[in-house]
Amino acid sequence: MRKSIGIVGLVLALLLLNACGYKPLAHNMQKTLGDKIYIEVKIDPRDPQNSVALKDELSRSIFERLHADIVDKEKATSTIEVLLRNVNFNSLAENKTGFATFYRCEVVVEFKYFNLLTQRTRIFNKKGYYNFALNDTSIITDSVRLEAINRAVLQAIDGFISQVGIDGY
């Protein structure tokens, strides 16, 4: 009895989602970007390691979430240019002796996409942030800095993907 109620509930939910016009984000992204995308990351001389990580994360996100192929420029229906515009670290909390123990890393990433089929170009600046604590020391090491920037960039990528999905409506 419970299984049949569960199945009926699932069928009703699927019918309601279909009836209200719900379409997954990947469907709208296909309309906006197509299914073959070329990603070009402009390397920031101040943060070359993060620029490489930015391309890897964006490629992974597009492949996993949007089911699009990352291809060479000649085969692409869309091109996405990405630039890590700004990286900033701010102290959020201090210990009793006045040393910073909690920080926020904020990034601004510029995304510019061009769809070859529609001849449409859009530019978005997306912000991302990541809060992190330091142990007993108030020194941000290179590895902590890279990790914080990468996490903030992931948030900016999420914002870009959402924005492009909205553009598809």
C-alpha positions, 0 to 999 in steps of 0.5 A: 500500500505504501509503495503504491502511494509513493509511486502515485505521489512521484507521478503526480509531482512529475506531472505538476512540474511538467504542467507548470513549464519547469525546465532544468537549467541545462535546457536554458543553457543549451539555448544560450550557449549551445552544446559545444563551448570553448573556454579561454582564460585570460591569465592574470600575471599576479595569480597565474595558479588561480587562473589555471584553476579557474579554467579547470573549475569552469570546464568541470562545471559546464560539463557536469551541470550543463552536459555541454562539451568543451571543444577547440575554438574552431568547433565551438558554438560559443566562447567564454572568456574568463578573467580573474579581475580582483582578489581581496582579503579582509580581516573579519575578527581578531584575537585578544592581542589584535592579530587577525584570526578570521578572514574573508577572501573576495574575488571578482571574475569577469565572464564574457560569452559569445554565441556564434549562432545568435551573434550575441555577446554578454559580459557579467562580473560575478563576485564570490567570497570565502570565509576562513579561520587561521589557527594560532598564527595570523599569517596567510600562507600561499596554500591557504591563499590559493585555497581561499581564492579557489573556493571564492571562484567556485561561488562566482562560477555558480553565479555565472551559470545561474545568470546564463541560465536566466538569460535563456528564458 
